[in-house]
Amino acid sequence: MKLAVLALEGCMHSAISGVADVLSLANHVMQQSGAKSRFTWQTLSLDGKAVRAGGGQTVAVDGAIGKRAGFDVILVPGSLVDHVTAERLQPQYARAGAWLRQQHANGRLIGAFCSGVFCELIQIFHFKREVSQIGADNNRAAPIEFAYLNFLIAPWCF
């Protein structure tokens, strides 16, 4: 399975490195049991340049979203930004959203993790209160923890 991790300015560096750690461990366990590794991944940014994480660290990337293809899954990590920074990053979210919508329309699975990503996904996909409709148009599941619904409909997310 080929995965892309979309690194945007303000993302949590630990979220990106955590994905790599989990996938590396999964591949290791498969190899130890005699199976072939199943996961490959790349970290991508909008322009192929390193991005500044929310904590200030620089996140190295493998390439730009438009230059890489063939992923089965695209993961969007959470962000560590305040509302002022999120407002400044709106053009980034709009560009990322356009690319993610195109990838979703082409059959890619879009995943997200960390509670901080919910607000980002709302901005990217222009969701309001119809969060549960993420995959309804093509019978793809879009589970979401209902404990986060109050967060999802918070006024500062829109």
C-alpha positions in Angstrom: 0.0 0.0 0.0 1.4 3.4 -1.0 0.7 6.3 1.3 1.3 10.0 1.1 1.5 12.2 4.2 0.6 15.8 3.4 2.8 18.2 5.3 1.4 21.6 5.6 2.8 24.6 7.4 1.8 24.4 11.0 1.5 20.6 11.0 2.6 18.6 14.1 6.1 17.2 13.4 5.4 14.4 15.8 2.3 13.3 13.8 4.4 12.9 10.7 7.2 11.1 12.3 4.7 9.0 14.3 3.2 7.7 11.0 6.6 6.8 9.7 7.4 5.0 13.0 4.1 3.0 13.0 4.5 2.0 9.3 8.1 1.0 9.8 7.2 -1.1 12.8 4.3 -2.8 10.8 6.7 -3.6 8.0 9.3 -5.0 10.5 6.7 -7.2 12.1 5.6 -8.5 8.7 9.1 -9.2 7.7 9.8 -11.0 11.0 6.8 -13.3 10.3 8.0 -14.1 6.8 5.6 -11.8 5.0 6.6 -9.1 2.6 6.5 -5.5 3.7 3.2 -3.9 2.6 3.7 -0.2 3.3 5.6 2.5 1.4 5.2 6.2 2.0 6.4 9.6 1.1 5.9 13.0 2.8 4.7 15.6 0.4 4.2 19.4 0.6 2.3 21.7 -1.7 5.5 22.9 -3.5 8.1 20.2 -2.7 9.9 22.4 -0.2 10.3 21.7 3.5 7.6 23.1 5.7 7.7 24.8 9.1 5.9 22.6 11.7 3.7 24.2 14.4 6.4 23.8 17.0 8.9 25.6 14.8 10.8 22.5 13.5 11.6 22.1 9.8 9.9 19.1 8.2 11.8 17.6 5.3 9.6 16.3 2.4 10.1 13.9 -0.5 8.4 16.0 -3.1 5.5 18.1 -4.2 1.9 17.0 -4.5 1.7 17.6 -8.3 4.9 15.7 -9.0 4.0 12.4 -7.3 1.2 10.0 -8.1 -0.1 6.5 -7.5 -0.9 6.7 -3.9 -3.6 4.5 -2.4 -4.1 6.6 0.7 -3.3 10.3 1.6 -3.0 11.2 5.2 -3.4 14.7 6.6 -1.8 15.1 10.1 -3.1 17.6 12.6 -1.9 21.1 13.1 -0.5 23.0 16.0 -1.5 26.6 15.2 -3.6 29.3 16.8 -6.6 30.9 15.2 -4.6 33.9 13.9 -2.1 31.6 12.1 -4.9 29.4 10.8 -6.5 32.5 9.2 -3.1 33.3 7.6 -2.8 29.8 6.3 -6.2 29.8 4.5 -4.7 29.9 1.0 -2.6 26.8 1.9 -5.7 25.0 3.1 -7.6 26.0 0.0 -4.9 24.6 -2.3 -4.6 21.5 -0.3 -8.3 21.1 -0.3 -8.5 21.3 -4.1 -5.9 18.7 -4.4 -7.5 16.4 -1.8 -10.9 16.7 -3.4 -9.4 15.8 -6.8 -7.6 12.8 -5.3 -10.7 11.7 -3.5 -12.7 11.9 -6.8 -10.0 9.7 -8.4 -10.6 7.0 -5.8 -7.9 7.8 -3.3 -8.7 7.3 0.4 -8.2 10.4 2.5 -7.4 9.9 6.1 -6.7 12.3 9.0 -5.6 11.9 12.5 -5.2 13.9 15.7 -8.1 15.9 17.1 -6.5 19.0 15.8 -7.1 17.9 12.2 -10.9 18.1 12.4 -10.9 21.9 12.1 -8.3 21.6 9.2 -10.5 19.1 7.4 -13.5 21.4 7.8 -11.5 24.2 6.2 -10.1 21.9 3.4 -13.4 20.2 2.5 -15.7 23.1 3.4 -17.7 20.9 5.7 -20.0 22.6 8.1 -22.5 20.4 10.0 -22.5 17.6 7.3 -19.3 16.0 8.5 -20.8 12.5 8.4 -21.4 12.9 4.6 -17.6 12.8 3.8 -17.9 9.5 1.9 -21.6 9.1 1.4 -21.5 10.0 -2.3 -19.6 6.8 -3.1 -20.4 4.5 -0.3 -17.1 4.9 1.4 -17.1 4.9 5.2 -16.2 8.1 7.0 -16.3 7.2 10.7 -15.9 10.0 13.1 -15.9 10.0 16.9 -19.1 11.7 18.0 -17.3 13.0 21.0 -15.7 15.6 18.7 -18.9 16.9 17.2 -19.0 19.9 19.5 -15.5 20.7 18.4 -16.5 20.3 14.8 -19.3 22.7 15.0 -17.5 25.3 17.1 -17.8 28.8 15.5 -14.1 29.3 15.4 -13.7 26.4 13.0 -15.7 28.3 10.2 
